[in-house]
Amino acid sequence: MNRWIIITIISFVVIVVLLSLTVFKSRIKSAFYIDHMERPERTERMHIARIVETLNIQAGDIIADIGAGSGLFAREFAVQATSSGKIYAVDINSEILKHIDQTSKEKGITNIITIHSSENDPKIPGKVDLIFMCDTLHYIDQQEAYVRSMSSHVKTNGRIAVVSFHKNWPPMANKFSQQDLTAWMNKAGLTLLESYDFIQDEYLNIYRKK
């Protein structure tokens, strides 16, 4: 009897430790990303204001920021879309989403809704005018399938904007070319509108859904 009690206690402790490590890992990862994404050298290199201007966001737009990270872009989109619009900040890291909720509250932003997605599904509730994805697609394994999934969440004549690398990829990236991206978008029913190269080491491609 005592043997089974000991085994039960040990099993319980192992489960608690594993769960604690998972939560701790998520917090460490989110802290790293938040710090990295909002470093001045990165924001200057990315030309945040120019990207936002290029997207030509209108009041009332519904936008999904997939891989929203620290919420850097989501906050800018929220201002452009005004209170009549809606921004879905989508990420797989729940700790990052808590950060977005907190910073939105601190800044008085009320039109950002956080979405806890999975690796294969952005889980966007309903159709949107624009999907924005910055430095995220290279973390996804089934990229072509994910593009198809994104397309299903975009309104007719809606857009998908992707910022990604053409050189100096981060470690462990699932690399793809601009041609690969455009081919996936075409198969998903989107055509290339514009391509920009004002971001160091990266490009911005904007596609429209037919």
N, C-alpha and C positions, 0 to 999 in steps of 0.2 A: 504493500500500500504506500509506504513512504517513498519507495522508488518511483512510483507513478506521480506522486506529488512533486518530487524533485524534477522529473522530466517536464511536467506541466509548467513549473515555475521557470525552468531554463528556457523552454520554448517561448513563453510569454516575454521573457527578458530579451531574447533574440529578436522577436517581432518588434518590440518597442524600440530597440536599438536600430534596426533596419529602417523603420519608419522615421525615426529621428534623423538618421543620416540622409534619407531622401529629402526631408524638409530642409535640413541644413545645406545640402548640396544645392537645392533650388534657390535658397536665399543667397548663397555665395555667388552663384551664377548670375542672379538678377543684379546683385550689387556691382559685379564686374561690368555687365552690359550697360547699366545705367551710367556708371562712371565713364565708360568708353564712349558711349554714344553722344554724350554732351560735353566732351572735352573741346575746348576752343579750337584746337588744331583740326579736329574732325569737322566741326560745324563750319569752319571757314573753308575747308577743302570741299565740302559738300555743296556749298552755295545754297543754303536752305531757302533763303528768301527768293532766289531766282527759280528754284524748283517750284515753289508755291505759286509764284507769278505765272510760270509757264503752264501750270495745270489749269489756270483760269477758272477757279472755283467760284460758283455763283451762290447767292443767298438761297437757302432752301435745299441745297444739294445734300444727298445722302451718300456718305463716303465710308468705305471700309479700309482701314490701314492695317494690312496683314503683316504680322511681325512688328507690331507697333513699338516694341522695346520700351524706352523710357517715356514715350508719348510725345517726343519732340515734334514730330510732324503732325500728330493728331491734334495737338493744341493749336498749331498754326491753321490747320484745316477748320477747326471749330470756329475760329475768329472769322475766317472767310465765308463760311457757310451761314454764319449768324445763328441766332437762337431758333430760327425757323428751319434750320438744317439739322442733320444728325450725323455724328461720327462714331463708327464702330471701331474701337481699338482692339484688335485681334491678336492674341498671343497664346502660346502653349504654356507659358510660365506664369503660374498664379501669383507669385510674389511680385513680378513685374506689373501685373494688372492691379495689384493692391497699391503699388507706387503711383500708377496713373490715376487711380481713383483719388488718392490722397492729394496729389499735386493739382488735379482738376478742382477739387474742393477748395484748396488753398488759394487758387487763382480765380475762383468764382466762375469757373467754366461748367455749364450745366448740360451741354449737348454732346458730351462724350459718354458712350456706353461701352464698357469693357466686355469682351467676349472671350471665354476660355475655350480655345480651339483644340483640335487634335492634330497630329502630324499629317493626316491625310484629308482633313476636312476643316475649312475655315469656320464652319458653323455660323455663317452670316444669316441673320433672320430676315428673309425677304430680299427683294431686289434693290440694287444700289445704282447710283449714277456713275460712281467712280470707285475702282479698287486701286489702291496704291500699295506697292510692295518695294521696300528699299533694303538691299543687302540681306535678303531672306531666302530667295529661291534656291540658292546654292546649298542651303542646309537641308533641302528636301530631297528624298531619294527618288520618288516617282514623280519627276517634274512635269512630264507631259500630262499625266493623269491629274495632277494638281491644277494645271492650267485649265483643263476641261472643267474641273470642279469650280474654279473661280468664275469661269464664263457663265455657268448656270446661275450665278448670283447677280449678274449684270443685266440691267435693263437694255432693251433694244436701243441702239445708238449711244449706249453708255460706253465707258472707257475703262481700260486697264493700263496703268502706268507702272513700269518696272525700272528700278534703278539697280544695275548690276555691274560686275567687273568685266573688263576686257583684258586686264593684266594686273599683276601683283595681287593675286587671289589670296584670301586668308587660308591658314592651314586647314586641311581636311575638307576643303570645299568640293562639292560635286559640280565641277566646271561644265559650262555650256557656252556656246557662242551666240552672238546676236542672231545669226542665221538659224540656229536651233530654236531660239526663243520665238522668232517670227514664224517658223514652220509650225510650232506647237499652237501658237495663237491662231494661225490660219485654219488649222484643223478644228479648232474650237469655235470657229465662226467670227474671228476678229481680224481686221486688217490694220496694217501699220499706218498711222497718221503722220507722226513725226519722230525723228531720232535726233538726240542732242548729245554733244560730247564736251560740255563745259565743266564737267566734274572730273577731277584728277583721277586717273586710272579707271574711271567708270563711265557709263552712258545712261541716258534716260530715254526709253522707248515708250511711246504712247500709242495704244491700239484702240480701235473703235469696233464695237459689236455690230454686226450687220442686222 
